[in-house]
Amino acid sequence: MTHSDPETDSYLASGFRDVDTAAVDKMARCLAYMDALPGFQKYKAAILEIMGLKRGSITADLGCGLGYDVQRLSDMVGSTGRAIGVDSSMALLRSANEGFSGADFIQADIQCLPFGGGVLDACKIDRTLQHVEQPAAVLNEIFRTVRSGGAVVCAEPDWGTFVIDDAADPVARQIAQVWREGFRNPHIGRELRERLEEAGFVDLQVQEAVLSTIGFASCDMVFDIAQSATQLAERSGSEEPLEWLATLRDRCDPVCCSVTLMINFAKKP
């Protein structure tokens, strides 16, 4: 049986729960790669536009990672405003601080934000609730810290929609299930609207964006399919997932993976 090598010991589906105890370089490479993909850039641009930030606004990005969106928010609010990135990972925040100026970065648990009540004009959280232990606590903290009338945007995948290449292939379906099970909250995307309403938010709008990758290297970088196949092989004691993986790598026509991202916009009454 082939075993995972040290570089992939930290699985992307679960590694973002605590990046500093995982393979930080792998997590950072994934974040940087995704930020450069056209599909990701398109939905992020839509998020920033609908937030309606003005010069002088105070805003926060929760689970900010390497800080790309914090810098974009900083450009929008200008020198009279404040863009704050919050993340639990010191390693990612060190990279963010080195790479960007004009933005603030704070290490904190987003389930207990270090802000006073009603201090934020707007807040965003993007692909982070899928990893946290208590999503409801995070949404309650957002509600507490955003001012009345303030904008909130939450974007999360629904991993029930995740497809690897041929959805009819039984091995591909099993590997997709392994990936899905790696997340604390794999169906948070479809649950977001109800959860936001329970937290007290109003004027909800929902958009969908299909995030896809084409080519084996791209699919593996974003969706960790090689590690998923390895995990399935180790669990089942079968070589079939690894044979499937080898065939996928060597195929002439491009591999495709996709998942639906649910983008929820809301306001605090």
C-alpha positions, 0 to 999 in steps of 0.5 A: 500500500502506498502511503501519503508523503510528509508534504501531504500529511496535512489534508486541506479539508481539515488542515484549515481548522488549525493551520499553525499545527498543519503543513503551513506551506501547503495551506498558503500555496493553496490560498495563493493559487485560489486567489489567482483563479479567474472564477475566484476573482469574479465572485470576490469582486462581486462580494466587495461591490455589494458591500458598498464600502465608502471612504472612511468605513471600518470593515473586517475580514474574518478568517482572512488567511494571507490577507488578499481581501483585507488589502482590497478592502483597505484600498476601498476604505482609504487612509481615513478608514480601517480594514481589519483582518482576523485569523487564528493563524500566526503563520498566515498573519505574519505573511499577510503583514509582510506582504501588505501595508495600510491594513491591520491584522489581528490574531483571534478566535472569530468565535469571540471577536476582539471588537466592541459592539456596533463598531464595524460598518461591514463585515465579510467571512469567506470559506471559513465557517466550513472549518469552525467548531461553532458557526452560530457563535461566529454569526452572533459575534458578527451581529454584535460587532456590526452597526445597525444598517451595516452590511454582512456577506458570508460565502461558503461552499455546499460540499454536497454539490462537489463533483470530481470529473465523472459524477457517475464514476463510483470511485470518483464519488467515494473520493468526493465523499472522503473530501466532504467528510473532512470538513466540520461543516460540509453543508454550511453553504445551504444552511447559511440563509437560515443561520443568518436569519436565526442570528437576527440579520435581515434583507437577505439576498443569495447568489450562487457561484460555481467554482471549478478547476480544470487540469489535474494539477489545478484540481489537486492544488484546490481540492486535494484529490490525490490525498483524498484518494490515498485516504480512501485506499488506506481506509478500504485496504484497496489499491483501486483508488490509487489506480484511479488516481494514476489513470486520472494523472495520465489522461489526455483530456483535462480533469475537472472538479467543481463545487457550488459556493453560496453567497449570502448578503444581509444587513443588521436591522 
